[in-house]
């Protein structure tokens, strides 16, 4: 990397940027005392509405048991509620409460503002190119 005085590899640079973004994400969630996993769960429920816990686990790419722990924590805080599934009395659905909707919306706005600050020094062309590259790597 000739532009820099360090000889960081591409992978090291990527991980350093990812680490910085994770740290800033945790900081942006601090006002709500929400973990990144809880925030992601609120986001899924905000986008998809009520879902079964297993479906939430799939969206979050975590084990069902871990999703149960996230749901339990959010329910204790009054942000989600469990309801019976009218299509299958044996199943449970998880849904945002009114407070959960409010918090989810506020977190989404805070994270959007944080992303704008994080990527703000890139011009539109660089942002589009970075987005294209990241989508390719994610694919």
C-alpha positions in Angstrom: 0.0 0.0 0.0 2.2 2.8 -1.3 -0.1 5.7 -0.2 0.4 4.8 3.4 3.5 4.6 5.6 2.3 1.2 7.0 2.4 -2.0 5.1 -1.1 -3.3 6.1 -2.5 -6.0 3.9 -5.9 -5.6 2.3 -7.4 -8.0 4.9 -5.8 -6.1 7.8 -7.1 -2.8 6.5 -10.6 -4.3 6.0 -10.7 -5.7 9.5 -9.5 -2.4 11.0 -12.3 -0.6 9.2 -14.9 -3.2 10.2 -13.7 -3.0 13.8 -14.1 0.8 13.8 -17.6 0.5 12.3 -18.6 -2.1 14.9 -17.3 0.2 17.7 -19.2 3.1 16.3 -22.3 1.0 16.0 -22.1 -0.1 19.7 -21.6 3.6 20.7 -24.6 4.6 18.6 -26.7 2.0 20.5 -25.6 3.2 23.9 -28.5 5.6 24.6 -30.9 2.6 24.4 -28.7 0.1 26.2 -29.3 -2.3 23.3 -26.8 -4.8 22.0 -26.1 -5.1 18.3 -28.0 -8.5 18.3 -31.0 -6.9 19.9 -30.9 -4.0 17.5 -30.8 -6.4 14.5 -33.8 -8.3 16.0 -35.7 -5.1 16.3 -34.8 -4.2 12.7 -36.0 -7.6 11.4 -39.3 -7.3 13.3 -39.7 -3.7 12.0 -39.2 -4.8 8.4 -41.1 -8.1 8.5 -43.7 -7.7 11.2 -44.5 -10.6 13.5 -42.5 -13.8 12.9 -41.9 -17.1 14.6 -38.8 -17.3 16.7 -37.2 -19.7 14.3 -37.7 -17.3 11.4 -36.2 -14.6 13.4 -33.1 -16.8 14.1 -32.8 -17.5 10.4 -32.9 -13.7 9.6 -30.3 -13.1 12.3 -28.2 -16.1 11.2 -28.0 -17.3 14.8 -29.0 -20.5 16.6 -32.7 -20.7 17.7 -31.6 -20.9 21.3 -29.7 -17.6 20.9 -32.7 -16.0 19.3 -34.8 -17.1 22.3 -32.3 -15.3 24.6 -32.5 -12.1 22.4 -36.3 -12.3 22.5 -36.4 -12.9 26.2 -34.2 -9.8 26.8 -36.3 -7.7 24.5 -39.5 -8.9 26.1 -38.2 -8.1 29.6 -37.6 -4.6 28.4 -41.1 -4.3 26.9 -39.9 -4.0 23.3 -41.4 -7.2 22.0 -44.2 -9.6 22.9 -45.0 -13.2 22.2 -48.4 -14.0 20.8 -50.0 -17.2 19.8 -50.0 -18.0 16.1 -53.6 -18.0 14.9 -52.7 -20.3 12.0 -51.1 -22.9 14.4 -52.0 -22.9 18.1 -48.8 -24.8 18.9 -46.6 -22.0 17.5 -45.6 -18.6 18.9 -45.1 -15.3 17.0 -42.8 -12.4 18.2 -43.9 -8.9 17.5 -42.8 -5.4 18.3 -44.7 -3.5 21.0 -45.5 0.2 20.5 -42.4 1.0 22.6 -40.4 -1.5 20.4 -41.6 0.3 17.3 -40.5 3.6 18.7 -37.1 2.4 19.8 -36.5 0.5 16.5 -37.3 3.7 14.5 -35.0 5.8 16.7 -32.2 3.3 16.4 -32.6 3.1 12.6 -32.3 6.9 12.4 -29.3 6.9 14.7 -27.5 4.2 12.7 -28.3 5.9 9.4 -26.8 9.2 10.8 -23.8 7.2 12.1 -23.3 5.6 8.7 -23.5 9.0 7.0 -20.8 10.3 9.3 -18.6 7.2 8.9 -18.8 7.2 5.1 -19.3 11.0 4.7 -15.7 11.7 3.6 -16.3 9.5 0.5 -17.8 11.1 -2.6 -20.8 9.5 -4.3 -18.7 7.7 -6.8 -16.5 6.2 -4.1 -19.5 5.2 -2.1 -21.1 3.5 -5.1 -17.9 1.6 -5.9 -17.5 0.6 -2.3 -21.1 -0.6 -2.1 -20.6 -2.6 -5.3 -17.4 -4.2 -4.0 -18.9 -5.1 -0.7 -22.0 -6.6 -2.3 -19.7 -8.7 -4.5 -17.7 -9.9 -1.4 -20.9 -10.6 0.5 -22.4 -12.5 -2.4 
